[in-house]
């Protein structure tokens, strides 16, 4: 029985997880014909919350419990915090540049700024979790995921809330508390799992040589069962990503609008906003981060694993959980399209980067 479970774990880990994006996409199309797309989307929203609350934190707890958290990890956590700040600063500067250059109407400026800022949030908890399959990267990927989660569901909502209050004073009639309590709670809930794992590891001390701490504490059978539970997280998250891709977006006409080749098909601001957000997330941000941290890696100031995790994370697609922030007044249609198109473009890039890193650094 345990051998069977271990076999299953091996085949839902690593690059074996990637087909689950396609499975989620195809199966959702088939189910939508029976249930309707609206019902499927509502169901997937609930499933997304289940993954965020009941799977991702447990997976992170296991990683932090079984990996010594030393000065090295603390330094990377500080570095990650700096990177997250830089990413959002890039978004603000770029948004203001576009607003001034294109002379976006005053009544739409905050909407554009909030949408662009929010859509700098990347899919670290879903697509980024594929890095957990590589032992040398998983602790750093977990640190990046935890801090990005705090930024996305705590710091960014705080900034949006400040802008939101100013808009309410101007009589726009927006709701008073747009972010649900369960999303306000999530970043602190996530960090509790991280702290609990680090403290428990410190109190218990290192595991015997050749064993993980969870294996030492729980025994092989229970540890394997726990391993299965946490291993399910990644294919489940990628299934969720695939299910969020709408086939109606995958048309040649839509691609032409994204690329700016259809000048008469879309007269509103929508595709211009999608295009500008796409350029920010897929090109501008990765180039700037690479220009800053690439030289630091080449002169030996940051470790190879750090650089790999940093670059993969900045190439991740925009996270579909940004849709939870719609009540703050970000543009729904732009966000939906940018999630779809960055997923289609960035997932192959991320897979290529993970594979290339494995070949270069012998992971």
C-alpha positions as CSV (number, residue, x, y, z in Angstrom):
1,X,0.0,0.0,0.0
2,X,2.7,2.5,1.0
3,X,4.7,1.6,-2.1
4,X,1.6,2.3,-4.2
5,X,1.2,5.7,-2.6
6,X,4.9,6.5,-3.2
7,X,4.4,5.5,-6.8
8,X,1.4,7.9,-7.1
9,X,3.4,10.7,-5.4
10,X,6.2,10.3,-8.0
11,X,3.8,10.6,-10.8
12,X,2.0,13.7,-9.6
13,X,5.2,15.6,-8.9
14,X,7.8,17.5,-10.9
15,X,7.1,18.0,-14.6
16,X,4.3,15.3,-14.3
17,X,2.2,18.1,-12.8
18,X,2.2,20.2,-16.0
19,X,-0.4,18.2,-17.9
20,X,-2.9,19.1,-15.2
21,X,-3.2,22.6,-16.8
22,X,-4.4,21.0,-20.0
23,X,-6.6,18.5,-18.1
24,X,-8.3,21.4,-16.2
25,X,-8.8,23.3,-19.5
26,X,-10.3,20.4,-21.4
27,X,-12.4,18.9,-18.6
28,X,-13.9,22.4,-17.8
29,X,-15.0,22.8,-21.4
30,X,-16.7,19.4,-21.3
31,X,-18.4,20.1,-17.9
32,X,-19.4,23.6,-19.0
33,X,-21.5,22.0,-21.7
34,X,-23.5,20.1,-19.0
35,X,-23.5,22.6,-16.1
36,X,-22.9,25.9,-17.8
37,X,-19.8,28.0,-17.6
38,X,-21.1,30.3,-14.9
39,X,-21.7,27.5,-12.5
40,X,-18.3,26.0,-13.3
41,X,-16.6,29.4,-12.6
42,X,-18.4,29.7,-9.2
43,X,-17.4,26.2,-8.3
44,X,-13.8,26.8,-9.3
45,X,-13.7,30.0,-7.1
46,X,-14.6,27.8,-4.1
47,X,-12.0,25.2,-5.1
48,X,-9.4,28.0,-5.4
49,X,-10.1,29.0,-1.8
50,X,-9.9,25.4,-0.6
51,X,-6.5,25.1,-2.3
52,X,-5.3,28.4,-0.7
53,X,-6.5,27.5,2.8
54,X,-6.2,23.8,3.1
55,X,-3.4,22.7,0.8
56,X,-0.9,25.4,0.2
57,X,-0.2,26.2,3.9
58,X,0.2,22.5,4.8
59,X,2.6,22.1,1.9
60,X,4.6,25.1,3.0
61,X,4.6,23.9,6.6
62,X,6.0,20.5,5.5
63,X,8.8,22.2,3.4
64,X,9.8,24.6,6.2
65,X,9.7,21.8,8.8
66,X,12.0,19.6,6.8
67,X,14.4,22.3,5.7
68,X,16.8,24.0,8.1
69,X,15.9,27.7,8.3
70,X,19.3,29.4,8.8
71,X,20.9,32.7,8.1
72,X,20.9,31.9,4.4
73,X,17.2,31.5,4.3
74,X,16.7,34.7,6.3
75,X,18.9,36.6,3.8
76,X,16.8,35.3,0.9
77,X,13.6,36.3,2.7
78,X,15.0,39.9,3.0
79,X,16.1,39.8,-0.6
80,X,12.6,38.6,-1.7
81,X,11.0,41.5,0.2
82,X,13.1,43.9,-1.7
83,X,12.3,42.3,-5.0
84,X,8.5,42.4,-4.4
85,X,8.8,46.1,-3.5
86,X,10.8,46.7,-6.7
87,X,8.2,44.8,-8.8
88,X,5.3,46.9,-7.5
89,X,7.3,50.2,-7.9
90,X,7.9,49.3,-11.5
91,X,4.2,48.8,-12.0
92,X,3.4,52.2,-10.4
93,X,6.1,54.1,-12.4
94,X,5.0,52.4,-15.6
95,X,1.3,53.1,-15.0
96,X,2.0,56.8,-14.4
97,X,4.1,56.9,-17.5
98,X,1.3,55.4,-19.6
99,X,-1.3,57.7,-18.1
100,X,0.8,60.8,-19.0
101,X,1.9,59.5,-22.4
102,X,-1.5,58.4,-23.6
103,X,-3.4,61.2,-21.7
104,X,-5.9,58.7,-20.1
105,X,-9.0,60.5,-19.0
106,X,-8.9,61.7,-15.4
107,X,-11.9,59.6,-14.4
108,X,-10.1,56.4,-15.7
109,X,-6.7,57.0,-14.3
110,X,-7.2,55.4,-10.9
111,X,-8.9,52.4,-12.5
112,X,-5.9,51.9,-14.8
113,X,-3.4,52.4,-12.0
114,X,-5.2,50.0,-9.6
115,X,-5.6,47.4,-12.4
116,X,-2.0,47.5,-13.5
117,X,-0.7,47.5,-9.9
118,X,-2.8,44.5,-8.9
119,X,-1.9,42.6,-12.0
120,X,1.7,42.6,-11.1
121,X,0.8,39.8,-8.6
122,X,2.2,36.5,-9.9
123,X,0.9,32.9,-9.6
124,X,3.5,31.8,-7.0
125,X,1.0,29.7,-5.1
126,X,-0.2,27.8,-8.2
127,X,2.2,27.6,-11.2
128,X,5.2,28.6,-9.1
129,X,4.6,25.6,-6.9
130,X,6.1,23.3,-9.5
131,X,9.5,24.4,-8.2
132,X,8.8,22.5,-5.0
133,X,9.6,19.3,-6.9
134,X,13.2,20.4,-7.1
135,X,14.8,19.9,-3.6
136,X,17.5,22.6,-4.1
137,X,14.8,25.2,-4.9
138,X,11.8,24.3,-2.8
139,X,12.7,26.2,0.4
140,X,13.4,29.4,-1.6
141,X,10.3,28.9,-3.7
142,X,8.3,28.6,-0.5
143,X,9.8,31.8,1.0
144,X,9.0,33.7,-2.2
145,X,5.4,32.2,-2.3
146,X,4.7,33.2,1.4
147,X,6.0,36.8,0.9
148,X,4.1,37.3,-2.4
149,X,1.0,36.0,-0.7
150,X,1.4,38.7,2.0
151,X,1.9,41.4,-0.6
152,X,-1.1,40.3,-2.7
153,X,-3.6,39.8,0.1
154,X,-2.4,42.3,2.7
155,X,-0.2,45.1,1.4
156,X,-1.8,45.6,-2.0
157,X,-5.3,45.6,-0.6
158,X,-4.2,48.2,2.0
159,X,-3.0,50.4,-0.8
160,X,-6.1,49.8,-2.9
161,X,-8.2,50.5,0.2
162,X,-6.6,53.9,0.7
163,X,-7.3,54.8,-2.9
164,X,-10.8,53.3,-2.5
165,X,-11.6,55.5,0.5
166,X,-10.6,58.6,-1.5
167,X,-12.9,57.5,-4.3
168,X,-15.8,57.0,-1.8
169,X,-15.3,60.6,-0.5
170,X,-15.7,61.8,-4.0
171,X,-19.1,60.1,-4.0
172,X,-18.5,57.1,-6.3
173,X,-20.7,55.0,-4.0
174,X,-18.3,52.0,-3.7
175,X,-18.8,49.4,-1.0
176,X,-17.2,50.1,2.4
177,X,-15.4,46.8,3.0
178,X,-14.8,45.2,-0.4
179,X,-12.3,42.5,0.6
180,X,-13.9,39.5,2.2
181,X,-12.7,38.6,5.7
182,X,-11.2,35.3,4.5
183,X,-8.8,37.1,2.2
184,X,-7.9,39.7,4.8
185,X,-7.1,36.7,7.1
186,X,-5.2,34.6,4.5
187,X,-1.7,36.2,4.6
188,X,-1.5,36.0,8.4
189,X,-2.9,32.5,8.3
190,X,-0.2,31.5,5.9
191,X,2.6,33.1,7.9
192,X,1.4,31.2,11.0
193,X,2.2,27.9,9.2
194,X,5.7,29.2,8.3
195,X,6.5,30.4,11.8
196,X,5.1,27.2,13.4
197,X,7.3,25.0,11.2
198,X,10.4,27.1,11.9
199,X,9.8,27.2,15.7
200,X,9.0,23.5,15.9
201,X,12.1,22.6,14.0
202,X,14.2,24.8,16.3
203,X,12.7,23.2,19.4
204,X,13.0,19.7,18.2
205,X,16.5,20.0,16.7
206,X,17.8,18.3,13.5
207,X,16.6,14.9,12.4
208,X,18.9,11.9,12.4
209,X,21.2,11.8,9.3
210,X,19.4,10.5,6.2
211,X,15.9,11.3,7.5
212,X,13.6,14.3,7.2
213,X,12.2,15.7,10.5
214,X,8.6,14.7,9.5
215,X,9.7,11.1,8.8
216,X,11.6,11.0,12.1
217,X,8.5,12.3,14.1
218,X,5.7,10.5,12.3
219,X,7.2,7.3,11.0
220,X,7.2,6.1,7.4
221,X,3.5,5.3,6.9
222,X,2.0,8.5,8.2
223,X,4.8,10.6,6.6
224,X,4.0,9.1,3.2
225,X,0.3,9.7,3.6
226,X,1.1,13.3,4.6
227,X,3.4,13.5,1.6
228,X,0.5,12.4,-0.7
229,X,-1.8,15.1,0.7
230,X,0.8,17.8,0.1
231,X,1.8,16.4,-3.3
232,X,-1.8,16.8,-4.5
233,X,-1.5,20.5,-4.0
234,X,0.5,21.2,-7.1
235,X,-1.6,19.3,-9.7
236,X,-4.8,20.6,-8.1
237,X,-3.5,24.2,-8.3
238,X,-2.5,23.7,-12.0
239,X,-5.9,22.1,-12.8
240,X,-7.4,25.3,-11.3
241,X,-5.2,27.5,-13.6
242,X,-6.3,25.5,-16.6
243,X,-9.9,25.6,-15.6
244,X,-9.7,29.4,-15.5
245,X,-8.8,29.8,-19.2
246,X,-11.8,30.7,-21.2
247,X,-11.9,29.2,-24.7
248,X,-13.7,32.3,-26.0
249,X,-10.5,34.2,-25.3
250,X,-8.4,31.9,-27.5
251,X,-9.4,33.3,-30.9
252,X,-7.3,34.6,-33.7
253,X,-9.3,37.8,-33.6
254,X,-8.5,38.2,-29.8
255,X,-4.8,37.6,-30.4
256,X,-4.8,40.3,-33.1
257,X,-6.3,42.7,-30.7
258,X,-3.7,41.8,-28.0
259,X,-0.9,42.4,-30.5
260,X,-2.5,45.7,-31.7
261,X,-3.0,44.4,-35.2
262,X,-6.8,44.9,-35.2
263,X,-7.2,48.7,-35.2
264,X,-10.9,48.7,-35.9
265,X,-12.1,45.6,-34.0
266,X,-11.7,47.2,-30.5
267,X,-12.2,51.0,-30.1
268,X,-12.4,51.1,-26.4
269,X,-9.5,51.2,-23.9
270,X,-9.8,47.6,-23.1
271,X,-7.2,45.9,-25.4
272,X,-4.8,48.8,-25.0
273,X,-4.9,48.2,-21.2
274,X,-4.5,44.4,-21.7
275,X,-1.5,45.0,-24.0
276,X,0.2,47.5,-21.7
277,X,-0.3,45.1,-18.7
278,X,1.1,42.2,-20.8
279,X,4.2,44.2,-21.7
280,X,4.7,45.1,-18.1
281,X,4.5,41.5,-16.8
282,X,6.1,39.5,-19.6
283,X,8.8,41.9,-20.7
284,X,9.5,45.0,-18.6
285,X,9.5,43.5,-15.1
286,X,11.7,40.4,-16.0
287,X,14.2,42.5,-17.9
288,X,14.6,45.0,-15.1
289,X,14.9,42.3,-12.4
290,X,17.4,40.4,-14.6
291,X,19.4,43.6,-15.1
292,X,19.6,44.2,-11.4
293,X,20.2,40.7,-10.1
294,X,22.0,39.0,-13.0
295,X,25.2,40.9,-12.4
296,X,25.0,40.1,-8.6
297,X,24.7,36.4,-9.5
298,X,27.7,36.5,-11.9
299,X,30.0,38.2,-9.4
300,X,29.0,35.7,-6.8
301,X,26.9,37.9,-4.4
302,X,23.8,35.8,-4.7
303,X,23.6,32.0,-4.9
304,X,22.5,30.1,-8.1
305,X,19.4,28.8,-6.4
306,X,18.4,32.3,-5.4
307,X,18.8,33.6,-8.9
308,X,16.9,30.7,-10.4
309,X,13.9,31.2,-8.1
310,X,13.9,34.9,-8.6
311,X,13.9,34.7,-12.4
312,X,11.3,32.0,-12.5
313,X,9.0,33.9,-10.2
314,X,9.2,37.1,-12.2
315,X,8.3,35.2,-15.3
316,X,5.2,33.6,-13.7
317,X,1.8,34.6,-15.2
318,X,-0.5,36.9,-13.4
319,X,-2.4,35.0,-10.7
320,X,-6.1,34.3,-11.3
321,X,-6.7,35.1,-7.6
322,X,-6.5,38.8,-8.6
323,X,-10.2,38.3,-9.5
324,X,-10.9,38.3,-5.8
325,X,-9.8,41.9,-5.7
326,X,-12.4,43.1,-8.2
327,X,-14.5,44.8,-5.5
328,X,-11.7,47.4,-5.1
329,X,-12.5,48.7,-8.5
330,X,-9.9,47.0,-10.7
331,X,-11.0,46.4,-14.3
332,X,-12.6,42.9,-14.5
333,X,-12.4,42.3,-18.2
334,X,-8.7,43.5,-18.4
335,X,-7.8,41.3,-15.5
336,X,-9.5,38.2,-16.9
337,X,-7.8,38.6,-20.3
338,X,-4.4,39.3,-18.8
339,X,-4.6,36.2,-16.6
340,X,-5.5,34.1,-19.6
341,X,-2.8,35.4,-22.0
342,X,0.0,35.6,-19.5
343,X,-0.8,32.0,-18.5
344,X,-0.6,30.8,-22.1
345,X,2.7,32.7,-22.8
346,X,4.4,32.4,-19.5
347,X,3.8,28.7,-18.6
348,X,6.0,27.4,-21.5
349,X,8.6,30.0,-20.5
350,X,8.6,28.8,-16.9
351,X,8.8,25.1,-17.9
352,X,11.7,26.0,-20.2
353,X,13.5,27.9,-17.3
354,X,12.9,25.1,-14.8
355,X,14.3,22.5,-17.3
356,X,17.2,24.8,-18.3
357,X,18.1,25.4,-14.6
358,X,18.0,21.6,-14.0
359,X,20.4,21.0,-16.9
360,X,22.8,23.8,-16.0
361,X,22.9,23.3,-12.2
362,X,22.3,19.5,-12.2
363,X,19.2,19.6,-10.1
